[in-house]
Amino acid sequence: MISPNDPRLADRNALALLLAEAARLTGAVLLAKRAAKDVRLKADGSPVCSADMAADHTAKIALARLLPDIPVTSEESVEASVEAPVFILLDPLDGTREFLAAGGSYCVAIAIIRGGRPIAGAIAAPELGRLWFAGDEAFTQRIGPDGAAIGEAEPIKVRALPDDGPVTLISRFHHDALSEGVLGALSSNGQLPVSSAVKFGIIAAGEADLHVRGGQTMEWDIAAGDAILTAAGGVVRLLDGGVPHYGRPGGDFRNPPFVAASSEDLAQRAITVANGLPRS
């Protein structure tokens, strides 16, 4: 383990590049396992297949090489996680249902957590050929099917809200009354169905504006996206207006409902609507 003051944590953009490398390599494994259909259900009812496990193995090997001494908490081995002041949150295949349904918006998501907040993150969507990563600044880059980076990384920023309202991102497989109520109340010029943490990268790159989630998510689902969207000038907010915290004591990695938005103003508008909706 390393301390929160370790000098290796000072250059957050350099950390993001290391996470990006691990995410790219892991994404290539997912593409290679694209035909995997050997699905089973975990105790929480979520699906898992051999692609999840192969990606988990690859990511952990890469992270041990690139970022030694930082413990990893992975969705696929959460029972073995240990509490630490600095740790990595890993989702080796975010969007397993999308993957199994032959969709393209599944991804690898990796973040470094210090003091309960992400200091760097990376998301690789291999079938889309896209990579997003961030430390102090946010970037996007094209990636090939072998995980190789294509061209130079380009800085990204969120966009100003369009005059005709926000483009909202909705979950392809997960629907909940809270998000539907908020998105129905806010004027929107379009809704795009997208799976996984890819939503955060799309908003960070200025291609959409808002995502609301009332259903269950886990810390490894959103930490990397939080790092990337925040570095790009956007926000992730809970319904009390606060920011998510990761690695809460007790090993409960479930997130409260949240809003991911291109601006604080848009997030607060969504939160106001959400808090006025009846709760079941």
N, C-alpha and C positions, 0 to 999 in steps of 0.2 A: 504494500500500500504506500501511497505517497501523501504528503500533507497538503492542505489547501494552499500553502505558501511555497510549494515546490517551484523553482524557477522554470521548470519545463512547462508550466501552465501559463507563463506570462504572455507568450505569443499565441493568441487565440486563432489567428488566421493560419498559422503553421499547424496547429492542432486540427483545424478543419480540413486541411489538405491530407493529413494522415487518415482522418476518418473517411474522407472521400475515396482514398485508395482502397481502404478496407471495404467500403460499400460497393465500389466498382467490381472488385474481385468476387465479392459475394453475389452480386447481381448476375455475373457471368455464369455462376453455378446454377442459379435459378433458371436461366435460359436453357442451359444444358439439360436440366431436369424438367423441361416444359411438358413432357408427356406423362408426368407422374399423376396417377389417379388413385393411389393406395391410401385413401383418406380414412381416418378414424376420428372419433370425437374425444376431446379431452374432458376432464372432470367438469369444466365450466360450460361444456356444450359447444365450444369452438372447434373448428376442424383443424387437423394437422396431417401432413403427408410427408413422404420421404424427402421432398424438395425442401421443406422447412428444416429438417434435421441436417441435410447436406449443407445448406446455407449456414446454419448455425455453426457447424464444424469449421467451415471455411472462414467465417467471420472471426471466430475465436482465435484461430491460428494466426490470422492477419493482425488482429489487435494485440496478441501477445508479442508479436515481432515489432510492431510499429509503436505501441504504447505499453511497454512492460511496466509492471508494478501497479497498474490501475485495474482493480477488479471489475469484472463484467457481470452485470445482471441481465440475463437474457430471458425472453418470453419462454423459451424452450427448456430452461433449467432454473427457473425462478426459485425452486425449493432449495437450491444450493447457494443462493445469493447470501452475501454478508453485508452488514451495515458498514459503511465507510464514508469519510468526509468527502472523498473524491471517488467517483465510480463511473462506469460506462453503462448506459442503457442501450440494449440491443434488441431490435425486432428483425430477425433474419428474413422473414417473409411477412410483411404487413399487407393484408389483403388476400388471405388464402382462398376465400370464396371467389374472389375475382380471378385468381390464378387457376383454380379448378374449373371455372366457367369459361376459360379460354379468353378472358379479357386481358387488357394490356396495362391497366393502371394499378398494378401491384408494385411493391418496392421493398428495398432494404432501408431501414432507418436506424441510425446510430448517433448517440449524443454523449458528451462528457458532462457530468453533473458535479458542481462544486457548490457547497452551501445551499443545496436544495434547488439550484437553478442551472439551466444548461449554459455552458460557456462556449460550446462549439457543437455543430451538428452536421450530418450529411444524410441525404436521401438519394438513392439510386433507383431509377425505374428502367430496368434493362430493356424491356420490350418497347418502351417509348424512346429509348436511346437518350435519356435525359438524366442529368445529375445536378443536384442543388447542394451547396454546402456553405457554411458560414461560421465565422468566429466573430471578430469585430465588424466585419463586412460580409455581405452575402454575394454569392456567385452562382452562375449556372454554366454547364458545359455539356457538350454532346459526348456520348460514349458509344463504343462499338459493341457488337455481340460478345466479343472476347473480354470485355471490361476495359479495354484500352481507351484512354481519353482522346478525343478528336478535337483538334484545334485548341485555341486558347480559352481559358475560363473568362467569362464576361461578368462584370459586376451587374447586380440587379437591384431594383428598387420598386416598391409598391407604386401604383399609379394614383392619380387624383380620381375621386369618384366621378363617374360619367354623369352627364347632366340628366340622362333618362333613368338613373338609378343604378343600384349595384347588380353586377352579375354574381349570382350565388351558386355555390357548389353544394350539391346534395349527395349523400351516400347512396351508392348503387344498391346495396344490399341491406343497409341498416336505416330504418325509418323510425322516427319517434315524434310524439305529439308536440313536444316543445319546439323542436327545430321547424316542423311544418307550420306551427302557429306563428313563429317569428317571421319566417320567410314569406308566409302568406300576408302578414300585416305590413311588411316593408315593401315599398315600391321597388320592383325589380325589372330589369330589362332582359332577363333570361336566367334559367336554371340549368346547370350542367351536371349530369350524374358522373361522379368520379369516385373511385375507391381509394382507401388508404391515405397515408400521409402525403401522397402526391398533391392533395388539395393545398397544403401549406406552401409547397413550391410554386404552384400555379398562382396563388395570391401574391407571394413574394416577388414573382417575376412580372407582376403587373398585367396578368391575363384574366383576373377575376378579382372579386372584392370581399366576399363574405362566406363564411361557413359557420353554422351553428350546430352543436351536438348536445342533445339531451340524454341520449342513450349511453350505455356503458362503454367506456374506453379505458385503456390501461396506460400507465406512465410511458412505457416504451412505444406506444402508438403515437404520442404527440411531442415528446421531448425534443427530437431532432427538428421537427417542424417548427416548434416554438423558437428554437435557436435561430433558424433560418429566417422566419417571418419577422422576428424582432430585429434582427440585424438589417433587414431590408426596409425597415421603417414602419412595419405593421405592428399589430398587438395580438396577444392571446390573453383573454380575460375570463375569469370565473364570473358567475352571476352576481357576486357581491362586489364586483369591480376589481378584485385582487388578481394577482398572477398565480398560475399553477406552481406548486412546489413538488419536487421529486425526491424520492427516497424517504418518505415519511416514516417515522419509527413504527415498528410493529409489522412491517412487511405487507401492508395492504397497498397494493399498487393501483387501485382503482381511482380514476379521475372523477371529480364532480363535473356537472355540465359546464360547457365553455363556449366561448365565441372567438373565432379567429377572423380578424378583419384587417383591412388595409389602412385603417386609421382609428385613433382613439374615439373620434366622434361617431363613426359608424358603429364601433363596438358598443358604445354607450347607448346608442339608439336601439340596437338589438337587445341589450340587457334590459332596458326600460320596458320594451315590449314583452320580453320573456318573464320578467317579474310581475307583469300584470295579467299573465295567463293563469287560468285555474290549474291547480296541481291535483293530479289523481292520487 
